Amino acid sequence: MSQPAAGIPELLVGQPDWNAVLVKVLANFACATGTIHRTDPSTGLLTLVTQHGIPPHVLPMLLPKIDNIPFGKGIAGCAAQRKEAVQLCNLQEDLGGVAKPDARKTNVQGALAVPIVGADGKVIGVLGIGKMQPYDFTPAEIADLNAVAALISARL
């Protein structure tokens, strides 16, 4: 992956179209699905800003569960709580309990979530991406997604 942030800064102007930003991130990382969550300062929950690629047949069931996520719950919540990347090579076979059972209904396998950290060092959101096959993201890919999250942090 030569330019994981290619085309993203251009989308982060004015009032960003977060779905367009997410679609570009997914294309740059060759992923099928993803989410952007923002930390709601009044509730402390991760609130869904946008999603892309969640299969339509599971979206109605899954949306209420990913709309507001507590820190420490699920992949996004764990990334927020730990303030570091969380990945699963195969969400379908997660035995560590990070993935919530309903997340398996998406058929996503390789999953990676990174915190979006504000200038003050607080987690202001989470960027998550996923592949439909088992996949271990490399340290370079994790660093690249963290760099993209840093770009997003200035606008989220």
C-alpha positions, 0 to 999 in steps of 0.5 A, a space after each residue: 500500500 503505497 499511499 494509504 491517505 491518498 485522496 483523504 485530505 481533499 475530502 476533509 475540507 469544509 463540512 466533510 462528507 463522512 461517508 465519502 471519507 470512509 469509502 475512500 479509506 476503505 478503498 485505500 486499504 482494500 476493505 469492504 466495510 467500515 465505521 466512523 464513530 465520534 465520542 459524545 461528550 455528554 454521554 461518553 459513548 461512541 456514536 455512529 457517524 457513518 458506516 459503509 458495507 454492512 450487509 443490508 440484511 443485518 443492518 436493521 438488527 445491528 444498527 441499534 447496537 452500533 449506534 452508541 457503543 460504550 468504551 470497552 465494548 466490542 472492537 471499537 469500544 476496546 480501541 477507544 478504551 485501550 487508546 490503541 489499535 485492536 485487530 482480529 484476524 478472524 472476527 468469526 472465530 474470536 475466542 477472546 470475547 472482543 467481538 460481540 456475537 451480533 458482529 459475526 452476522 456481518 460476515 466480516 473476518 479481518 477487522 481493525 479499529 484505531 482510536 481517533 485522538 484529539 489534540 488534547 490526547 483524549 479519544 474523540 472517536 474510532 475508525 474501523 475497517 474490515 475485510 471479508 476474509 481472515 486477515 492479519 493487518 501488518 504493523 505498517 498497515 496499522 500505522 497507516 490507519 493510525 495516520 489516517 485517523 490523525 488526519 480525521 481527528 482535526 475535522 471530527 
